[in-house]
Structures are given as C-alpha cells and as structure tokens.
Amino acid sequence: MAENKSKKNQTGAKQTGKKSTQKKELFDVSFYHAWCKACGICMAFCPKGIIKAGKTGHPEIIRQEDQDKCFGCRFCEIHCPDFAITVSPRNLKRRENDV
C-alpha cells in the first residue's frame, strides 16, 4: 500500500506542498497613550505576544518584526477599555502606479 504523503493542516484540509502565492496581509497597531491607563489587557491577551510594556509602562510594539506578526484579530482593539488602540490594514501601495 502506498503511503499518503500529503499533510493535513489544522482544519483537516490536505496540503499539497506548494507555497501560496498570496501575500500575507499586514496590519498596523496604533496606541493613543494619552487615553491609555496601562491596564495591560492588550499585553496579556495578544495571541502573538507582540505587545509589550514600554519604558513608561504603556503598551508598545518594540520591534518591526513583531509588528509584521500581527494578523489583525483586533482582540486588543476590541477589549481595550479606554479605546486607545486601533488596528488597521497596512497600505503598501503608496502611489497609483505601484504594483
């Protein structure tokens, strides 16, 4: 019997081993520190763990590599009691003729 070499992902769908040609959607996370009381909810519950406390104790994303890990779940934005966080899609096209 031949062994099935295709793998299944978390949803149970088979993976064919081909890389996706779609680019990953990137997001920007903005903090309004004037509104933030540094409660830590966003830092504690970010599924990627990219939001860290800065020098003042307010949330920040320290490294650009971490910013790129954000997949836009908006958990931080939805659960912020001070409405001090905005998550928005990153616009990579700066001009009309950008490809």
C-alpha angles and dihedrals in degrees: 000000000000116000116237104239097187116106128222122228125217093280092054095250117136119251117217097201093248117129117241115250092207116104118234112253111242127211136202120219115204125192124202099207092185088066097037120099092189094243091157098227092126092048094048099048106034102126091215095042093228098132111087135172113264127213091284094046093253119126119269139163100232103189130044089224088061091050088056090055092064108109096188102253088146092213090137092048095047096046099042105115091203098049086234098138131074124186115194136167112264113244107220095174107084098171136032093249095051112119 
